[in-house]
């Protein structure tokens, strides 16, 4: 929530990505609506993946992203290979 709506809209349009990690190290985030076309959803997922990888602490060792699952709000999750997801999103 913000009192400065104009600045918040400006930051979001500039590409600011917000995400939170729960206590079991899982990121739950919305990347779009089911009505979005595939390209827009891909761009949103790629932006989120880049933000997560950028936030990786320098001291973190090993595989940082161990699994990726996409789903609609109440739908069944679709597992995605995390290595392929990282490779696609970084390019």
PDB file with one MODEL, atoms N, CA, C and O in Angstrom:
MODEL        1
ATOM      1  N   UNK A   1       0.842  -1.164   0.000  1.00  0.00           N
ATOM      2  CA  UNK A   1       0.000   0.000   0.000  1.00  0.00           C
ATOM      3  C   UNK A   1       0.891   1.231   0.000  1.00  0.00           C
ATOM      4  O   UNK A   1       1.942   1.257   0.640  1.00  0.00           O
ATOM      5  N   UNK A   2       0.457   2.241  -0.722  1.00  0.00           N
ATOM      6  CA  UNK A   2       1.236   3.463  -0.808  1.00  0.00           C
ATOM      7  C   UNK A   2       0.311   4.677  -0.825  1.00  0.00           C
ATOM      8  O   UNK A   2      -0.836   4.607  -1.266  1.00  0.00           O
ATOM      9  N   UNK A   3       0.840   5.770  -0.338  1.00  0.00           N
ATOM     10  CA  UNK A   3       0.096   7.025  -0.397  1.00  0.00           C
ATOM     11  C   UNK A   3       0.465   7.807  -1.648  1.00  0.00           C
ATOM     12  O   UNK A   3      -0.264   8.714  -2.051  1.00  0.00           O
ATOM     13  N   UNK A   4       1.589   7.466  -2.267  1.00  0.00           N
ATOM     14  CA  UNK A   4       2.046   8.148  -3.477  1.00  0.00           C
ATOM     15  C   UNK A   4       1.788   7.242  -4.681  1.00  0.00           C
ATOM     16  O   UNK A   4       2.689   6.551  -5.154  1.00  0.00           O
ATOM     17  N   UNK A   5       0.571   7.255  -5.159  1.00  0.00           N
ATOM     18  CA  UNK A   5       0.155   6.364  -6.235  1.00  0.00           C
ATOM     19  C   UNK A   5       0.911   6.656  -7.527  1.00  0.00           C
ATOM     20  O   UNK A   5       1.282   5.726  -8.243  1.00  0.00           O
ATOM     21  N   UNK A   6       1.141   7.913  -7.835  1.00  0.00           N
ATOM     22  CA  UNK A   6       1.821   8.278  -9.081  1.00  0.00           C
ATOM     23  C   UNK A   6       3.220   7.670  -9.144  1.00  0.00           C
ATOM     24  O   UNK A   6       3.604   7.109 -10.170  1.00  0.00           O
ATOM     25  N   UNK A   7       3.982   7.776  -8.062  1.00  0.00           N
ATOM     26  CA  UNK A   7       5.324   7.189  -8.042  1.00  0.00           C
ATOM     27  C   UNK A   7       5.266   5.669  -8.119  1.00  0.00           C
ATOM     28  O   UNK A   7       6.103   5.053  -8.779  1.00  0.00           O
ATOM     29  N   UNK A   8       4.302   5.064  -7.462  1.00  0.00           N
ATOM     30  CA  UNK A   8       4.166   3.605  -7.487  1.00  0.00           C
ATOM     31  C   UNK A   8       3.886   3.117  -8.905  1.00  0.00           C
ATOM     32  O   UNK A   8       4.472   2.130  -9.349  1.00  0.00           O
ATOM     33  N   UNK A   9       2.999   3.798  -9.611  1.00  0.00           N
ATOM     34  CA  UNK A   9       2.687   3.426 -10.990  1.00  0.00           C
ATOM     35  C   UNK A   9       3.912   3.610 -11.872  1.00  0.00           C
ATOM     36  O   UNK A   9       4.190   2.770 -12.728  1.00  0.00           O
ATOM     37  N   UNK A  10       4.647   4.697 -11.672  1.00  0.00           N
ATOM     38  CA  UNK A  10       5.849   4.964 -12.457  1.00  0.00           C
ATOM     39  C   UNK A  10       6.893   3.860 -12.251  1.00  0.00           C
ATOM     40  O   UNK A  10       7.507   3.400 -13.214  1.00  0.00           O
ATOM     41  N   UNK A  11       7.094   3.437 -10.999  1.00  0.00           N
ATOM     42  CA  UNK A  11       8.066   2.380 -10.697  1.00  0.00           C
ATOM     43  C   UNK A  11       7.659   1.050 -11.317  1.00  0.00           C
ATOM     44  O   UNK A  11       8.500   0.328 -11.852  1.00  0.00           O
ATOM     45  N   UNK A  12       6.395   0.731 -11.249  1.00  0.00           N
ATOM     46  CA  UNK A  12       5.926  -0.535 -11.817  1.00  0.00           C
ATOM     47  C   UNK A  12       6.092  -0.537 -13.327  1.00  0.00           C
ATOM     48  O   UNK A  12       6.517  -1.537 -13.906  1.00  0.00           O
ATOM     49  N   UNK A  13       5.760   0.577 -13.969  1.00  0.00           N
ATOM     50  CA  UNK A  13       5.929   0.667 -15.420  1.00  0.00           C
ATOM     51  C   UNK A  13       7.395   0.623 -15.817  1.00  0.00           C
ATOM     52  O   UNK A  13       7.721   0.201 -16.927  1.00  0.00           O
ATOM     53  N   UNK A  14       8.285   1.052 -14.926  1.00  0.00           N
ATOM     54  CA  UNK A  14       9.720   1.023 -15.207  1.00  0.00           C
ATOM     55  C   UNK A  14      10.297  -0.378 -15.039  1.00  0.00           C
ATOM     56  O   UNK A  14      11.456  -0.613 -15.380  1.00  0.00           O
ATOM     57  N   UNK A  15       9.499  -1.314 -14.514  1.00  0.00           N
ATOM     58  CA  UNK A  15       9.958  -2.690 -14.422  1.00  0.00           C
ATOM     59  C   UNK A  15      10.316  -3.175 -13.034  1.00  0.00           C
ATOM     60  O   UNK A  15      10.996  -4.192 -12.897  1.00  0.00           O
ATOM     61  N   UNK A  16       9.881  -2.484 -12.014  1.00  0.00           N
ATOM     62  CA  UNK A  16      10.163  -2.934 -10.651  1.00  0.00           C
ATOM     63  C   UNK A  16       9.445  -4.259 -10.400  1.00  0.00           C
ATOM     64  O   UNK A  16       8.266  -4.414 -10.720  1.00  0.00           O
ATOM     65  N   UNK A  17      10.171  -5.200  -9.828  1.00  0.00           N
ATOM     66  CA  UNK A  17       9.609  -6.515  -9.529  1.00  0.00           C
ATOM     67  C   UNK A  17       9.660  -6.729  -8.025  1.00  0.00           C
ATOM     68  O   UNK A  17      10.711  -6.571  -7.405  1.00  0.00           O
ATOM     69  N   UNK A  18       8.528  -7.086  -7.444  1.00  0.00           N
ATOM     70  CA  UNK A  18       8.479  -7.381  -6.016  1.00  0.00           C
ATOM     71  C   UNK A  18       8.117  -8.845  -5.830  1.00  0.00           C
ATOM     72  O   UNK A  18       7.225  -9.368  -6.499  1.00  0.00           O
ATOM     73  N   UNK A  19       8.813  -9.495  -4.921  1.00  0.00           N
ATOM     74  CA  UNK A  19       8.457 -10.858  -4.563  1.00  0.00           C
ATOM     75  C   UNK A  19       8.878 -11.095  -3.131  1.00  0.00           C
ATOM     76  O   UNK A  19       9.774 -10.431  -2.612  1.00  0.00           O
ATOM     77  N   UNK A  20       8.222 -12.049  -2.502  1.00  0.00           N
ATOM     78  CA  UNK A  20       8.560 -12.428  -1.137  1.00  0.00           C
ATOM     79  C   UNK A  20       8.793 -13.926  -1.095  1.00  0.00           C
ATOM     80  O   UNK A  20       8.216 -14.689  -1.871  1.00  0.00           O
ATOM     81  N   UNK A  21       9.638 -14.322  -0.186  1.00  0.00           N
ATOM     82  CA  UNK A  21       9.947 -15.732  -0.001  1.00  0.00           C
ATOM     83  C   UNK A  21       9.362 -16.158   1.340  1.00  0.00           C
ATOM     84  O   UNK A  21       9.577 -15.491   2.352  1.00  0.00           O
ATOM     85  N   UNK A  22       8.620 -17.273   1.352  1.00  0.00           N
ATOM     86  CA  UNK A  22       8.052 -17.726   2.622  1.00  0.00           C
ATOM     87  C   UNK A  22       9.115 -18.457   3.444  1.00  0.00           C
ATOM     88  O   UNK A  22      10.255 -18.597   3.000  1.00  0.00           O
ATOM     89  N   UNK A  23       8.750 -18.918   4.631  1.00  0.00           N
ATOM     90  CA  UNK A  23       9.735 -19.509   5.542  1.00  0.00           C
ATOM     91  C   UNK A  23      10.302 -20.832   5.041  1.00  0.00           C
ATOM     92  O   UNK A  23      11.305 -21.307   5.574  1.00  0.00           O
ATOM     93  N   UNK A  24       9.687 -21.433   4.035  1.00  0.00           N
ATOM     94  CA  UNK A  24      10.232 -22.663   3.462  1.00  0.00           C
ATOM     95  C   UNK A  24      10.977 -22.391   2.156  1.00  0.00           C
ATOM     96  O   UNK A  24      11.229 -23.311   1.378  1.00  0.00           O
ATOM     97  N   UNK A  25      11.328 -21.132   1.919  1.00  0.00           N
ATOM     98  CA  UNK A  25      12.104 -20.695   0.747  1.00  0.00           C
ATOM     99  C   UNK A  25      11.347 -20.868  -0.569  1.00  0.00           C
ATOM    100  O   UNK A  25      11.950 -21.147  -1.606  1.00  0.00           O
ATOM    101  N   UNK A  26      10.039 -20.704  -0.523  1.00  0.00           N
ATOM    102  CA  UNK A  26       9.225 -20.786  -1.733  1.00  0.00           C
ATOM    103  C   UNK A  26       8.753 -19.388  -2.106  1.00  0.00           C
ATOM    104  O   UNK A  26       8.275 -18.633  -1.259  1.00  0.00           O
ATOM    105  N   UNK A  27       8.893 -19.053  -3.390  1.00  0.00           N
ATOM    106  CA  UNK A  27       8.419 -17.769  -3.903  1.00  0.00           C
ATOM    107  C   UNK A  27       7.034 -17.990  -4.507  1.00  0.00           C
ATOM    108  O   UNK A  27       6.871 -18.799  -5.421  1.00  0.00           O
ATOM    109  N   UNK A  28       6.057 -17.280  -4.001  1.00  0.00           N
ATOM    110  CA  UNK A  28       4.702 -17.302  -4.560  1.00  0.00           C
ATOM    111  C   UNK A  28       4.493 -15.929  -5.184  1.00  0.00           C
ATOM    112  O   UNK A  28       4.607 -14.910  -4.502  1.00  0.00           O
ATOM    113  N   UNK A  29       4.189 -15.900  -6.470  1.00  0.00           N
ATOM    114  CA  UNK A  29       4.022 -14.611  -7.124  1.00  0.00           C
ATOM    115  C   UNK A  29       3.078 -14.741  -8.306  1.00  0.00           C
ATOM    116  O   UNK A  29       2.963 -15.810  -8.906  1.00  0.00           O
ATOM    117  N   UNK A  30       2.416 -13.669  -8.629  1.00  0.00           N
ATOM    118  CA  UNK A  30       1.546 -13.619  -9.793  1.00  0.00           C
ATOM    119  C   UNK A  30       2.349 -13.091 -10.979  1.00  0.00           C
ATOM    120  O   UNK A  30       3.074 -12.104 -10.855  1.00  0.00           O
ATOM    121  N   UNK A  31       2.216 -13.751 -12.125  1.00  0.00           N
ATOM    122  CA  UNK A  31       2.925 -13.282 -13.319  1.00  0.00           C
ATOM    123  C   UNK A  31       1.960 -12.888 -14.430  1.00  0.00           C
ATOM    124  O   UNK A  31       2.386 -12.542 -15.532  1.00  0.00           O
ATOM    125  N   UNK A  32       0.682 -12.938 -14.149  1.00  0.00           N
ATOM    126  CA  UNK A  32      -0.287 -12.529 -15.154  1.00  0.00           C
ATOM    127  C   UNK A  32      -1.617 -13.220 -14.940  1.00  0.00           C
ATOM    128  O   UNK A  32      -1.840 -13.898 -13.937  1.00  0.00           O
ATOM    129  N   UNK A  33      -2.481 -13.031 -15.899  1.00  0.00           N
ATOM    130  CA  UNK A  33      -3.805 -13.649 -15.867  1.00  0.00           C
ATOM    131  C   UNK A  33      -3.867 -14.725 -16.941  1.00  0.00           C
ATOM    132  O   UNK A  33      -3.109 -14.691 -17.910  1.00  0.00           O
ATOM    133  N   UNK A  34      -4.764 -15.669 -16.766  1.00  0.00           N
ATOM    134  CA  UNK A  34      -4.916 -16.754 -17.740  1.00  0.00           C
ATOM    135  C   UNK A  34      -5.285 -16.209 -19.116  1.00  0.00           C
ATOM    136  O   UNK A  34      -5.057 -16.877 -20.125  1.00  0.00           O
ATOM    137  N   UNK A  35      -5.848 -15.014 -19.170  1.00  0.00           N
ATOM    138  CA  UNK A  35      -6.249 -14.420 -20.446  1.00  0.00           C
ATOM    139  C   UNK A  35      -5.079 -13.776 -21.195  1.00  0.00           C
ATOM    140  O   UNK A  35      -5.235 -13.405 -22.359  1.00  0.00           O
ATOM    141  N   UNK A  36      -3.913 -13.633 -20.560  1.00  0.00           N
ATOM    142  CA  UNK A  36      -2.747 -13.045 -21.225  1.00  0.00           C
ATOM    143  C   UNK A  36      -2.273 -13.971 -22.342  1.00  0.00           C
ATOM    144  O   UNK A  36      -2.415 -15.191 -22.253  1.00  0.00           O
ATOM    145  N   UNK A  37      -1.708 -13.377 -23.393  1.00  0.00           N
ATOM    146  CA  UNK A  37      -1.151 -14.229 -24.445  1.00  0.00           C
ATOM    147  C   UNK A  37       0.173 -14.839 -23.967  1.00  0.00           C
ATOM    148  O   UNK A  37       0.776 -14.368 -23.002  1.00  0.00           O
ATOM    149  N   UNK A  38       0.606 -15.885 -24.656  1.00  0.00           N
ATOM    150  CA  UNK A  38       1.792 -16.637 -24.233  1.00  0.00           C
ATOM    151  C   UNK A  38       3.039 -15.773 -24.140  1.00  0.00           C
ATOM    152  O   UNK A  38       3.830 -15.936 -23.211  1.00  0.00           O
ATOM    153  N   UNK A  39       3.231 -14.860 -25.079  1.00  0.00           N
ATOM    154  CA  UNK A  39       4.430 -14.021 -25.088  1.00  0.00           C
ATOM    155  C   UNK A  39       4.484 -13.122 -23.857  1.00  0.00           C
ATOM    156  O   UNK A  39       5.544 -12.965 -23.251  1.00  0.00           O
ATOM    157  N   UNK A  40       3.361 -12.536 -23.488  1.00  0.00           N
ATOM    158  CA  UNK A  40       3.318 -11.656 -22.315  1.00  0.00           C
ATOM    159  C   UNK A  40       3.590 -12.451 -21.038  1.00  0.00           C
ATOM    160  O   UNK A  40       4.320 -11.982 -20.165  1.00  0.00           O
ATOM    161  N   UNK A  41       3.012 -13.644 -20.921  1.00  0.00           N
ATOM    162  CA  UNK A  41       3.274 -14.491 -19.755  1.00  0.00           C
ATOM    163  C   UNK A  41       4.748 -14.879 -19.693  1.00  0.00           C
ATOM    164  O   UNK A  41       5.353 -14.858 -18.622  1.00  0.00           O
ATOM    165  N   UNK A  42       5.331 -15.235 -20.853  1.00  0.00           N
ATOM    166  CA  UNK A  42       6.748 -15.594 -20.893  1.00  0.00           C
ATOM    167  C   UNK A  42       7.610 -14.424 -20.434  1.00  0.00           C
ATOM    168  O   UNK A  42       8.533 -14.605 -19.640  1.00  0.00           O
ATOM    169  N   UNK A  43       7.312 -13.226 -20.929  1.00  0.00           N
ATOM    170  CA  UNK A  43       8.080 -12.042 -20.532  1.00  0.00           C
ATOM    171  C   UNK A  43       7.982 -11.803 -19.025  1.00  0.00           C
ATOM    172  O   UNK A  43       8.974 -11.460 -18.382  1.00  0.00           O
ATOM    173  N   UNK A  44       6.798 -11.982 -18.470  1.00  0.00           N
ATOM    174  CA  UNK A  44       6.616 -11.776 -17.034  1.00  0.00           C
ATOM    175  C   UNK A  44       7.362 -12.823 -16.212  1.00  0.00           C
ATOM    176  O   UNK A  44       7.978 -12.491 -15.199  1.00  0.00           O
ATOM    177  N   UNK A  45       7.313 -14.079 -16.638  1.00  0.00           N
ATOM    178  CA  UNK A  45       8.048 -15.140 -15.939  1.00  0.00           C
ATOM    179  C   UNK A  45       9.546 -14.882 -16.042  1.00  0.00           C
ATOM    180  O   UNK A  45      10.272 -15.038 -15.060  1.00  0.00           O
ATOM    181  N   UNK A  46      10.012 -14.489 -17.222  1.00  0.00           N
ATOM    182  CA  UNK A  46      11.437 -14.210 -17.412  1.00  0.00           C
ATOM    183  C   UNK A  46      11.888 -13.053 -16.528  1.00  0.00           C
ATOM    184  O   UNK A  46      12.973 -13.106 -15.948  1.00  0.00           O
ATOM    185  N   UNK A  47      11.081 -12.023 -16.421  1.00  0.00           N
ATOM    186  CA  UNK A  47      11.419 -10.882 -15.567  1.00  0.00           C
ATOM    187  C   UNK A  47      11.498 -11.301 -14.107  1.00  0.00           C
ATOM    188  O   UNK A  47      12.411 -10.887 -13.392  1.00  0.00           O
ATOM    189  N   UNK A  48      10.560 -12.111 -13.664  1.00  0.00           N
ATOM    190  CA  UNK A  48      10.582 -12.604 -12.282  1.00  0.00           C
ATOM    191  C   UNK A  48      11.810 -13.477 -12.033  1.00  0.00           C
ATOM    192  O   UNK A  48      12.471 -13.333 -11.004  1.00  0.00           O
ATOM    193  N   UNK A  49      12.119 -14.376 -12.958  1.00  0.00           N
ATOM    194  CA  UNK A  49      13.295 -15.248 -12.794  1.00  0.00           C
ATOM    195  C   UNK A  49      14.578 -14.422 -12.721  1.00  0.00           C
ATOM    196  O   UNK A  49      15.449 -14.694 -11.896  1.00  0.00           O
ATOM    197  N   UNK A  50      14.690 -13.417 -13.583  1.00  0.00           N
ATOM    198  CA  UNK A  50      15.888 -12.564 -13.550  1.00  0.00           C
ATOM    199  C   UNK A  50      15.999 -11.838 -12.214  1.00  0.00           C
ATOM    200  O   UNK A  50      17.095 -11.715 -11.666  1.00  0.00           O
ATOM    201  N   UNK A  51      14.880 -11.360 -11.689  1.00  0.00           N
ATOM    202  CA  UNK A  51      14.895 -10.663 -10.393  1.00  0.00           C
ATOM    203  C   UNK A  51      15.295 -11.609  -9.269  1.00  0.00           C
ATOM    204  O   UNK A  51      16.051 -11.223  -8.377  1.00  0.00           O
ATOM    205  N   UNK A  52      14.802 -12.833  -9.299  1.00  0.00           N
ATOM    206  CA  UNK A  52      15.162 -13.816  -8.275  1.00  0.00           C
ATOM    207  C   UNK A  52      16.643 -14.144  -8.356  1.00  0.00           C
ATOM    208  O   UNK A  52      17.326 -14.190  -7.333  1.00  0.00           O
ATOM    209  N   UNK A  53      17.145 -14.371  -9.562  1.00  0.00           N
ATOM    210  CA  UNK A  53      18.566 -14.701  -9.722  1.00  0.00           C
ATOM    211  C   UNK A  53      19.458 -13.523  -9.340  1.00  0.00           C
ATOM    212  O   UNK A  53      20.545 -13.718  -8.796  1.00  0.00           O
ATOM    213  N   UNK A  54      19.005 -12.311  -9.621  1.00  0.00           N
ATOM    214  CA  UNK A  54      19.774 -11.118  -9.258  1.00  0.00           C
ATOM    215  C   UNK A  54      19.842 -10.941  -7.744  1.00  0.00           C
ATOM    216  O   UNK A  54      20.822 -10.413  -7.220  1.00  0.00           O
ATOM    217  N   UNK A  55      18.800 -11.383  -7.045  1.00  0.00           N
ATOM    218  CA  UNK A  55      18.746 -11.244  -5.585  1.00  0.00           C
ATOM    219  C   UNK A  55      19.535 -12.329  -4.852  1.00  0.00           C
ATOM    220  O   UNK A  55      19.601 -12.320  -3.623  1.00  0.00           O
ATOM    221  N   UNK A  56      20.127 -13.252  -5.590  1.00  0.00           N
ATOM    222  CA  UNK A  56      20.892 -14.340  -4.964  1.00  0.00           C
ATOM    223  C   UNK A  56      22.047 -13.763  -4.153  1.00  0.00           C
ATOM    224  O   UNK A  56      22.853 -12.995  -4.680  1.00  0.00           O
ATOM    225  N   UNK A  57      22.133 -14.128  -2.877  1.00  0.00           N
ATOM    226  CA  UNK A  57      23.250 -13.641  -2.059  1.00  0.00           C
ATOM    227  C   UNK A  57      24.581 -14.179  -2.585  1.00  0.00           C
ATOM    228  O   UNK A  57      24.653 -15.309  -3.067  1.00  0.00           O
ATOM    229  N   UNK A  58      25.613 -13.377  -2.491  1.00  0.00           N
ATOM    230  CA  UNK A  58      26.930 -13.786  -2.980  1.00  0.00           C
ATOM    231  C   UNK A  58      27.436 -15.026  -2.250  1.00  0.00           C
ATOM    232  O   UNK A  58      28.171 -15.827  -2.827  1.00  0.00           O
ATOM    233  N   UNK A  59      27.051 -15.190  -1.000  1.00  0.00           N
ATOM    234  CA  UNK A  59      27.522 -16.324  -0.207  1.00  0.00           C
ATOM    235  C   UNK A  59      26.751 -17.611  -0.499  1.00  0.00           C
ATOM    236  O   UNK A  59      27.152 -18.681  -0.040  1.00  0.00           O
ATOM    237  N   UNK A  60      25.669 -17.530  -1.242  1.00  0.00           N
ATOM    238  CA  UNK A  60      24.867 -18.725  -1.532  1.00  0.00           C
ATOM    239  C   UNK A  60      25.627 -19.638  -2.478  1.00  0.00           C
ATOM    240  O   UNK A  60      26.107 -19.211  -3.528  1.00  0.00           O
ATOM    241  N   UNK A  61      25.725 -20.886  -2.095  1.00  0.00           N
ATOM    242  CA  UNK A  61      26.437 -21.862  -2.922  1.00  0.00           C
ATOM    243  C   UNK A  61      25.455 -22.917  -3.396  1.00  0.00           C
ATOM    244  O   UNK A  61      24.382 -23.088  -2.816  1.00  0.00           O
ATOM    245  N   UNK A  62      25.825 -23.615  -4.444  1.00  0.00           N
ATOM    246  CA  UNK A  62      24.978 -24.681  -4.958  1.00  0.00           C
ATOM    247  C   UNK A  62      23.881 -24.150  -5.858  1.00  0.00           C
ATOM    248  O   UNK A  62      23.913 -23.004  -6.306  1.00  0.00           O
ATOM    249  N   UNK A  63      22.919 -25.003  -6.107  1.00  0.00           N
ATOM    250  CA  UNK A  63      21.815 -24.663  -6.994  1.00  0.00           C
ATOM    251  C   UNK A  63      20.850 -23.727  -6.269  1.00  0.00           C
ATOM    252  O   UNK A  63      20.268 -24.101  -5.250  1.00  0.00           O
ATOM    253  N   UNK A  64      20.682 -22.527  -6.785  1.00  0.00           N
ATOM    254  CA  UNK A  64      19.852 -21.511  -6.124  1.00  0.00           C
ATOM    255  C   UNK A  64      18.365 -21.749  -6.374  1.00  0.00           C
ATOM    256  O   UNK A  64      17.559 -21.654  -5.448  1.00  0.00           O
ATOM    257  N   UNK A  65      17.998 -22.055  -7.605  1.00  0.00           N
ATOM    258  CA  UNK A  65      16.605 -22.358  -7.941  1.00  0.00           C
ATOM    259  C   UNK A  65      16.518 -23.864  -8.151  1.00  0.00           C
ATOM    260  O   UNK A  65      17.075 -24.395  -9.111  1.00  0.00           O
ATOM    261  N   UNK A  66      15.820 -24.547  -7.255  1.00  0.00           N
ATOM    262  CA  UNK A  66      15.767 -26.007  -7.311  1.00  0.00           C
ATOM    263  C   UNK A  66      14.578 -26.533  -8.098  1.00  0.00           C
ATOM    264  O   UNK A  66      14.650 -27.627  -8.658  1.00  0.00           O
ATOM    265  N   UNK A  67      13.491 -25.782  -8.151  1.00  0.00           N
ATOM    266  CA  UNK A  67      12.335 -26.215  -8.936  1.00  0.00           C
ATOM    267  C   UNK A  67      11.500 -25.001  -9.318  1.00  0.00           C
ATOM    268  O   UNK A  67      11.516 -23.973  -8.642  1.00  0.00           O
ATOM    269  N   UNK A  68      10.770 -25.149 -10.420  1.00  0.00           N
ATOM    270  CA  UNK A  68       9.872 -24.098 -10.902  1.00  0.00           C
ATOM    271  C   UNK A  68       8.545 -24.767 -11.248  1.00  0.00           C
ATOM    272  O   UNK A  68       8.508 -25.744 -11.997  1.00  0.00           O
ATOM    273  N   UNK A  69       7.470 -24.238 -10.703  1.00  0.00           N
ATOM    274  CA  UNK A  69       6.130 -24.755 -10.986  1.00  0.00           C
ATOM    275  C   UNK A  69       5.212 -23.575 -11.268  1.00  0.00           C
ATOM    276  O   UNK A  69       5.154 -22.622 -10.491  1.00  0.00           O
ATOM    277  N   UNK A  70       4.502 -23.646 -12.378  1.00  0.00           N
ATOM    278  CA  UNK A  70       3.535 -22.606 -12.738  1.00  0.00           C
ATOM    279  C   UNK A  70       2.132 -23.173 -12.622  1.00  0.00           C
ATOM    280  O   UNK A  70       1.891 -24.335 -12.952  1.00  0.00           O
ATOM    281  N   UNK A  71       1.210 -22.348 -12.153  1.00  0.00           N
ATOM    282  CA  UNK A  71      -0.184 -22.783 -12.079  1.00  0.00           C
ATOM    283  C   UNK A  71      -1.094 -21.567 -12.072  1.00  0.00           C
ATOM    284  O   UNK A  71      -0.662 -20.446 -11.803  1.00  0.00           O
ATOM    285  N   UNK A  72      -2.356 -21.813 -12.372  1.00  0.00           N
ATOM    286  CA  UNK A  72      -3.353 -20.781 -12.155  1.00  0.00           C
ATOM    287  C   UNK A  72      -3.632 -20.752 -10.656  1.00  0.00           C
ATOM    288  O   UNK A  72      -3.123 -21.599  -9.922  1.00  0.00           O
ATOM    289  N   UNK A  73      -4.416 -19.812 -10.198  1.00  0.00           N
ATOM    290  CA  UNK A  73      -4.627 -19.637  -8.763  1.00  0.00           C
ATOM    291  C   UNK A  73      -5.039 -20.923  -8.063  1.00  0.00           C
ATOM    292  O   UNK A  73      -4.454 -21.268  -7.036  1.00  0.00           O
ATOM    293  N   UNK A  74      -6.003 -21.625  -8.573  1.00  0.00           N
ATOM    294  CA  UNK A  74      -6.465 -22.857  -7.934  1.00  0.00           C
ATOM    295  C   UNK A  74      -6.221 -24.078  -8.818  1.00  0.00           C
ATOM    296  O   UNK A  74      -6.815 -25.133  -8.595  1.00  0.00           O
ATOM    297  N   UNK A  75      -5.361 -23.943  -9.811  1.00  0.00           N
ATOM    298  CA  UNK A  75      -5.145 -25.032 -10.751  1.00  0.00           C
ATOM    299  C   UNK A  75      -4.000 -25.946 -10.371  1.00  0.00           C
ATOM    300  O   UNK A  75      -3.290 -25.718  -9.391  1.00  0.00           O
ATOM    301  N   UNK A  76      -3.843 -26.973 -11.161  1.00  0.00           N
ATOM    302  CA  UNK A  76      -2.765 -27.935 -10.986  1.00  0.00           C
ATOM    303  C   UNK A  76      -1.463 -27.301 -11.461  1.00  0.00           C
ATOM    304  O   UNK A  76      -1.443 -26.612 -12.481  1.00  0.00           O
ATOM    305  N   UNK A  77      -0.383 -27.529 -10.730  1.00  0.00           N
ATOM    306  CA  UNK A  77       0.908 -26.973 -11.090  1.00  0.00           C
ATOM    307  C   UNK A  77       1.559 -27.720 -12.233  1.00  0.00           C
ATOM    308  O   UNK A  77       1.433 -28.940 -12.344  1.00  0.00           O
ATOM    309  N   UNK A  78       2.254 -26.987 -13.080  1.00  0.00           N
ATOM    310  CA  UNK A  78       3.020 -27.566 -14.180  1.00  0.00           C
ATOM    311  C   UNK A  78       4.487 -27.368 -13.850  1.00  0.00           C
ATOM    312  O   UNK A  78       4.956 -26.238 -13.718  1.00  0.00           O
ATOM    313  N   UNK A  79       5.216 -28.478 -13.717  1.00  0.00           N
ATOM    314  CA  UNK A  79       6.634 -28.393 -13.374  1.00  0.00           C
ATOM    315  C   UNK A  79       7.440 -28.022 -14.612  1.00  0.00           C
ATOM    316  O   UNK A  79       7.184 -28.507 -15.714  1.00  0.00           O
ATOM    317  N   UNK A  80       8.418 -27.152 -14.400  1.00  0.00           N
ATOM    318  CA  UNK A  80       9.306 -26.693 -15.463  1.00  0.00           C
ATOM    319  C   UNK A  80      10.730 -26.965 -15.017  1.00  0.00           C
ATOM    320  O   UNK A  80      11.066 -26.763 -13.850  1.00  0.00           O
ATOM    321  N   UNK A  81      11.566 -27.419 -15.931  1.00  0.00           N
ATOM    322  CA  UNK A  81      12.968 -27.675 -15.606  1.00  0.00           C
ATOM    323  C   UNK A  81      13.619 -26.356 -15.192  1.00  0.00           C
ATOM    324  O   UNK A  81      13.652 -25.417 -15.988  1.00  0.00           O
ATOM    325  N   UNK A  82      14.139 -26.262 -13.960  1.00  0.00           N
ATOM    326  CA  UNK A  82      14.701 -24.990 -13.497  1.00  0.00           C
ATOM    327  C   UNK A  82      15.919 -24.537 -14.297  1.00  0.00           C
ATOM    328  O   UNK A  82      16.121 -23.337 -14.487  1.00  0.00           O
ATOM    329  N   UNK A  83      16.731 -25.482 -14.768  1.00  0.00           N
ATOM    330  CA  UNK A  83      17.902 -25.102 -15.563  1.00  0.00           C
ATOM    331  C   UNK A  83      17.479 -24.507 -16.902  1.00  0.00           C
ATOM    332  O   UNK A  83      18.045 -23.508 -17.346  1.00  0.00           O
ATOM    333  N   UNK A  84      16.488 -25.114 -17.545  1.00  0.00           N
ATOM    334  CA  UNK A  84      15.983 -24.586 -18.811  1.00  0.00           C
ATOM    335  C   UNK A  84      15.321 -23.229 -18.599  1.00  0.00           C
ATOM    336  O   UNK A  84      15.474 -22.325 -19.420  1.00  0.00           O
ATOM    337  N   UNK A  85      14.586 -23.086 -17.499  1.00  0.00           N
ATOM    338  CA  UNK A  85      13.924 -21.812 -17.206  1.00  0.00           C
ATOM    339  C   UNK A  85      14.951 -20.705 -17.012  1.00  0.00           C
ATOM    340  O   UNK A  85      14.787 -19.601 -17.530  1.00  0.00           O
ATOM    341  N   UNK A  86      16.012 -21.003 -16.263  1.00  0.00           N
ATOM    342  CA  UNK A  86      17.054 -19.995 -16.036  1.00  0.00           C
ATOM    343  C   UNK A  86      17.749 -19.639 -17.340  1.00  0.00           C
ATOM    344  O   UNK A  86      18.013 -18.467 -17.605  1.00  0.00           O
ATOM    345  N   UNK A  87      18.045 -20.642 -18.154  1.00  0.00           N
ATOM    346  CA  UNK A  87      18.731 -20.395 -19.425  1.00  0.00           C
ATOM    347  C   UNK A  87      17.870 -19.529 -20.348  1.00  0.00           C
ATOM    348  O   UNK A  87      18.371 -18.579 -20.950  1.00  0.00           O
ATOM    349  N   UNK A  88      16.584 -19.850 -20.463  1.00  0.00           N
ATOM    350  CA  UNK A  88      15.677 -19.083 -21.313  1.00  0.00           C
ATOM    351  C   UNK A  88      15.512 -17.649 -20.829  1.00  0.00           C
ATOM    352  O   UNK A  88      15.439 -16.719 -21.632  1.00  0.00           O
ATOM    353  N   UNK A  89      15.455 -17.476 -19.522  1.00  0.00           N
ATOM    354  CA  UNK A  89      15.174 -16.159 -18.957  1.00  0.00           C
ATOM    355  C   UNK A  89      16.379 -15.240 -18.962  1.00  0.00           C
ATOM    356  O   UNK A  89      16.224 -14.019 -18.985  1.00  0.00           O
ATOM    357  N   UNK A  90      17.564 -15.800 -18.940  1.00  0.00           N
ATOM    358  CA  UNK A  90      18.771 -14.979 -18.921  1.00  0.00           C
ATOM    359  C   UNK A  90      19.107 -14.489 -20.319  1.00  0.00           C
ATOM    360  O   UNK A  90      19.691 -13.416 -20.472  1.00  0.00           O
ATOM    361  N   UNK A  91      18.752 -15.248 -21.329  1.00  0.00           N
ATOM    362  CA  UNK A  91      19.082 -14.870 -22.712  1.00  0.00           C
ATOM    363  C   UNK A  91      18.317 -13.665 -23.160  1.00  0.00           C
ATOM    364  O   UNK A  91      18.478 -13.218 -24.295  1.00  0.00           O
TER     365      UNK A  91
ENDMDL
END
